[in-house]
């Protein structure tokens, strides 16, 4: 494990990234206090698709891949949502999709149209 100040890291970033690529961990300090940690990504922890998404900045890898404690996850308290609220949310999403399809309007501008009554079929000839 290496430790480096921010200024040195900025000037020699490529060198430190090569060390990380080789499997070494780098602790970044700001005024002699640890501020961040740079760790290598183990390709065995990710699928090819996930690595592609990380490479193209479409996904941020988790700190502990594949380390989810599913028992604790499912034991965690859940919010109580009524069936009516679920149906209302589904209807709202369907209305959004209809507005986008009918008018070519993308979110969030369709919300104004929905608030003005298009969700009731006014002016569209279609009951939503």
Contact map, one row per residue, 1 for C-alpha under 8 A:
11100000000000000000000111100000000000000000000000000000000000000000000000000000000000000000000000000000000000000000000000000000
11110000000000000000000111100000000000000000000000000000000000000000000000000000000000000000000000000000000000000000000000000000
11111000000000000000000001111000000000000000000000000000000000000000000000000000000000000000000000000000000000000000000000000000
01111101100000000000000001111000000000000000000000000000000000000000000000000000000000000000000000000000000000000000000000000000
00111111100000000000000000011111000000000000000000000000000000000000000000000000000000000000000000000000000000000000000000000000
00011111110000000000000000011100000000000000000000000000000000000000000000000000000000000000000000000000000000000000000000000000
00001111111000000000000000000000000000000000000000000000000000000000000000000000000000000000000000000000000000000000000000000000
00011111111110000000000000000000000000000000000000000000000000000000000000000000000000000000000000000000000000000000000000000000
00011111111110010000000000010000000000000000000000000000000000000000000000000000000000000000000000000000000000000000000000000000
00000111111110000000000000000000000000000000000000000000000000000000000000000000000000000000000000000000000000000000000000000000
00000011111110000000000000000000000000000000000000000000000000000000000000000000000000000000000000000000000000000000000000000000
00000001111111110000000000000000000000000000000000000000000000000000000000000000000000000000000000000000000000000000000000000000
00000001111111111000000000000000000000000000000000000000000000000000000000000000000000000000000000000000000000000000000000000000
00000000000111111100000000000000000000000000000000000000000000000000000000000000000000000000000000000000000000000000000000000000
00000000000111111110000000000000000000000000000000000000000000000000000000000000000000000000000000000000000000000000000000000000
00000000100111111111000001000000000000000000000000000000000000000000000000000000000000000000000000000000000000000000000000000000
00000000000011111111100000000000000000000000000000000000000000000000000000000000000000000000000000000000000000000000000000000000
00000000000001111111110000000000000000000000000000000000000000000000000000000000000000000000000000000000000000000000000000000000
00000000000000111111111110000000000000000000000000000000000000000000000000000000000000000000000000000000000000000000000000000000
00000000000000011111111111000000000001110000000000000000000000000000000000000000000000000000000000000000000000000000000000000000
00000000000000001111111100000000000000011000000000000000000000000000000000000000000000000000000000000000000000000000000000000000
00000000000000000111111100000000000000010000000000000000000000000000000000000000000000000000000000000000000000000000000000000000
00000000000000000011111110000000000000110000000000000000000000000000000000000000000000000000000000000000000000000000000000000000
11000000000000000011111111000000000000110000000000000000000000000000000000000000000000000000000000000000000000000000000000000000
11000000000000000011001111100000000011110000000000000000000000000000000000000000000000000000000000000000000000000000000000000000
11110000000000010001000111110000000011100000000000000000000000000000000000000000000000000000000000000000000000000000000000000000
11110000000000000000000011111000011111000000000000000000000000000000000000000000000000000000000000000000000000000000000000000000
00111100100000000000000001111100011111000000000000000000000000000000000000000000000000000000000000000000000000000000000000000000
00111100000000000000000000111111111100000000000000000000000000000000000000000000000000000000000000000000000000000000000000000000
00001100000000000000000000011111111000000000000000000000000000000000000000000000000000000000000000000000000000000000000000000000
00001000000000000000000000001111100000000000000000000000000000000000000000000000000000000000000000000000000000000000000000000000
00001000000000000000000000001111110000000000000000000000000000000000000000000000000000000000000000000000000000000000000000000000
00000000000000000000000000001111111000000000000000000000000000000000000000000000000000000000000000000000000000000000000000000000
00000000000000000000000000111101111100000000000000000000000000000000000000000000000000000000000000000000000000000000000000000000
00000000000000000000000000111100111110000000000000000000000000000000000000000000000000000000000000000000000000000000000000000000
00000000000000000000000000111000011111000000000000000000000000000000000000000000000000000000000000000000000000000000000000000000
00000000000000000000000011110000001111100000000000000000000000000000000000000000000000000000000000000000000000000000000000000000
00000000000000000001000011110000000111110000000000000000000000000000000000000000000000000000000000000000000000000000000000000000
00000000000000000001001111000000000011111000000000000000000000000000000000000000000000000000000000000000000000000000000000000000
00000000000000000001111110000000000001111100000000000000000000000000000000000000000000000000000000000000000000000000000000000000
00000000000000000000100000000000000000111110100000000000000000000000000000000000000000000000000000000000000000000000000000000000
00000000000000000000000000000000000000011111110000000000000000000000000000000000000000000000000000000000000000000000000000000000
00000000000000000000000000000000000000001111111000100000000000000000000000000000000000000000000000000000000000000000000000000000
00000000000000000000000000000000000000000111111000000000000000000000000000000000000000000000000000000000000000000000000000000000
00000000000000000000000000000000000000001111111000000000000000001100000000000000000000000000000000000000000000000000000000000000
00000000000000000000000000000000000000000111111111100000000000001000000000000000000000000000000000000000000000000000000000000000
00000000000000000000000000000000000000000011111111100000000000000000000000000000000000000000000000000000000000000000000000000000
00000000000000000000000000000000000000000000011111110000000000000000000000000000000000000000000000000000000000000000000000000000
00000000000000000000000000000000000000000000011111111000000000000000000000000000000000000000000000000000000000000000000000000000
00000000000000000000000000000000000000000000011111111100001000000000000000000000000000000000000000000000000000000000000000000000
00000000000000000000000000000000000000000010011111111110000000000000000000000000000000000000000000000000000000000000000000000000
00000000000000000000000000000000000000000000000111111111000000000000000000000000000000000000000000000000000000000000000000000000
00000000000000000000000000000000000000000000000011111111111000000000000000000000000000000000000000000000000000000000000000000000
00000000000000000000000000000000000000000000000001111111111110000000000000000000000000000000000000000000000000000000000000000000
00000000000000000000000000000000000000000000000000111111110000000000000000000000000000000000000000000000000000000000000000000000
00000000000000000000000000000000000000000000000000011111111000000000000000000000000000000000000000000000000000000000000000000000
00000000000000000000000000000000000000000000000000001111111100000000000000000000000000000000000000000000000000000000000000000000
00000000000000000000000000000000000000000000000000001111111100000000000000000000000000000000000000000000000000000000000000000000
00000000000000000000000000000000000000000000000001001101111110000000000000000000000000000000000000000000000000000000000000000000
00000000000000000000000000000000000000000000000000000100111111000000000000000000000000000000000000000000000000000000000000000000
00000000000000000000000000000000000000000000000000000100001111101000000000000000000000000000000000000000000000000000000000000000
00000000000000000000000000000000000000000000000000000000000111111000000000000000000000000000000000000000000000000000000000000000
00000000000000000000000000000000000000000000000000000000000011111000000000000000000000000000000000000000000000000000000000000000
00000000000000000000000000000000000000000000000000000000000001111111000000000000000000000000000000000000000000000000000000000000
00000000000000000000000000000000000000000000110000000000000011111111000000000000000000000000000000000000000000000000000000000000
00000000000000000000000000000000000000000000100000000000000000011111000000000000000000000000000000000000000000000000000000000000
00000000000000000000000000000000000000000000000000000000000000011111100000000000000000000000000000000000000000000000000000000000
00000000000000000000000000000000000000000000000000000000000000011111110010000000000000000000000000000000000000000000000000000000
00000000000000000000000000000000000000000000000000000000000000000011111110000000000000000000000000000000000000000000000000000000
00000000000000000000000000000000000000000000000000000000000000000001111111000000000000000000000000000000000000000000000000000000
00000000000000000000000000000000000000000000000000000000000000000000111111100000000000000000000000000000000000000000000000000000
00000000000000000000000000000000000000000000000000000000000000000000111111110000000000000000000000000000000000000000000000000000
00000000000000000000000000000000000000000000000000000000000000000001111111110000000000000000000000000000000000000000000000000000
00000000000000000000000000000000000000000000000000000000000000000000011111110000000000000000000000000000000000000000000000000000
00000000000000000000000000000000000000000000000000000000000000000000001111111000000000000000000000000000000000000000000000000000
00000000000000000000000000000000000000000000000000000000000000000000000111111100000000000000000000000000000000000000000000000000
00000000000000000000000000000000000000000000000000000000000000000000000000111110000000000000000000000000000000000000000000000000
00000000000000000000000000000000000000000000000000000000000000000000000000011111000000000000000000000000000000000000000000000000
00000000000000000000000000000000000000000000000000000000000000000000000000001111100000000000000000000000000000000000000000000000
00000000000000000000000000000000000000000000000000000000000000000000000000000111110000000000000000000000000000000000000000000000
00000000000000000000000000000000000000000000000000000000000000000000000000000011111011000000000000000000000000000000000000000000
00000000000000000000000000000000000000000000000000000000000000000000000000000001111111000000000000000000000000000000000000000000
00000000000000000000000000000000000000000000000000000000000000000000000000000000111111100000000000000000000000000000000000000000
00000000000000000000000000000000000000000000000000000000000000000000000000000000011111110000000000000000000000000000000000000000
00000000000000000000000000000000000000000000000000000000000000000000000000000000111111111000000000000000000000000000000000000000
00000000000000000000000000000000000000000000000000000000000000000000000000000000111111111100000000000000000000000000000000000000
00000000000000000000000000000000000000000000000000000000000000000000000000000000001111111110000000000000000000000000000000000000
00000000000000000000000000000000000000000000000000000000000000000000000000000000000111111111000000000000000000000000000000000000
00000000000000000000000000000000000000000000000000000000000000000000000000000000000011111111100000000000000000000000000000000000
00000000000000000000000000000000000000000000000000000000000000000000000000000000000001111111110000000000000000000000000000000000
00000000000000000000000000000000000000000000000000000000000000000000000000000000000000111111111000000000000000000000000000000000
00000000000000000000000000000000000000000000000000000000000000000000000000000000000000011111111100000000000000000000000000000000
00000000000000000000000000000000000000000000000000000000000000000000000000000000000000001111111110000000000000000000000000000000
00000000000000000000000000000000000000000000000000000000000000000000000000000000000000000111111111000000000000000000000000000000
00000000000000000000000000000000000000000000000000000000000000000000000000000000000000000011111111100000000000000000001000000001
00000000000000000000000000000000000000000000000000000000000000000000000000000000000000000001111111110000001001100000000000000000
00000000000000000000000000000000000000000000000000000000000000000000000000000000000000000000111111111000000000000000000000000000
00000000000000000000000000000000000000000000000000000000000000000000000000000000000000000000011111111100000000000000000000000001
00000000000000000000000000000000000000000000000000000000000000000000000000000000000000000000001111111111100001000000000000000000
00000000000000000000000000000000000000000000000000000000000000000000000000000000000000000000000111111111111001000000000000000000
00000000000000000000000000000000000000000000000000000000000000000000000000000000000000000000000011111111100000000000000000000000
00000000000000000000000000000000000000000000000000000000000000000000000000000000000000000000000001111111000000000000000000000000
00000000000000000000000000000000000000000000000000000000000000000000000000000000000000000000000000111111100000000000000000000000
00000000000000000000000000000000000000000000000000000000000000000000000000000000000000000000000000111111110000000000000000000000
00000000000000000000000000000000000000000000000000000000000000000000000000000000000000000000000000111011111011000000000000000000
00000000000000000000000000000000000000000000000000000000000000000000000000000000000000000000000000010001111111000000000000000000
00000000000000000000000000000000000000000000000000000000000000000000000000000000000000000000000100010000111111100000000000000000
00000000000000000000000000000000000000000000000000000000000000000000000000000000000000000000000000000000011111110000000000000000
00000000000000000000000000000000000000000000000000000000000000000000000000000000000000000000000000000000111111111000000000000000
00000000000000000000000000000000000000000000000000000000000000000000000000000000000000000000000100110000111111111100000000000000
00000000000000000000000000000000000000000000000000000000000000000000000000000000000000000000000100000000001111111110000000000000
00000000000000000000000000000000000000000000000000000000000000000000000000000000000000000000000000000000000111111111000000000000
00000000000000000000000000000000000000000000000000000000000000000000000000000000000000000000000000000000000011111111111000000000
00000000000000000000000000000000000000000000000000000000000000000000000000000000000000000000000000000000000001111111111000000000
00000000000000000000000000000000000000000000000000000000000000000000000000000000000000000000000000000000000000111111111000000000
00000000000000000000000000000000000000000000000000000000000000000000000000000000000000000000000000000000000000011111110000000000
00000000000000000000000000000000000000000000000000000000000000000000000000000000000000000000000000000000000000001111111111000000
00000000000000000000000000000000000000000000000000000000000000000000000000000000000000000000000000000000000000001111111111110000
00000000000000000000000000000000000000000000000000000000000000000000000000000000000000000000001000000000000000001110111111000011
00000000000000000000000000000000000000000000000000000000000000000000000000000000000000000000000000000000000000000000111111000011
00000000000000000000000000000000000000000000000000000000000000000000000000000000000000000000000000000000000000000000111111111111
00000000000000000000000000000000000000000000000000000000000000000000000000000000000000000000000000000000000000000000111111111110
00000000000000000000000000000000000000000000000000000000000000000000000000000000000000000000000000000000000000000000010011111000
00000000000000000000000000000000000000000000000000000000000000000000000000000000000000000000000000000000000000000000010011111110
00000000000000000000000000000000000000000000000000000000000000000000000000000000000000000000000000000000000000000000000011111110
00000000000000000000000000000000000000000000000000000000000000000000000000000000000000000000000000000000000000000000000011011111
00000000000000000000000000000000000000000000000000000000000000000000000000000000000000000000000000000000000000000000001111011111
00000000000000000000000000000000000000000000000000000000000000000000000000000000000000000000001001000000000000000000001110000111
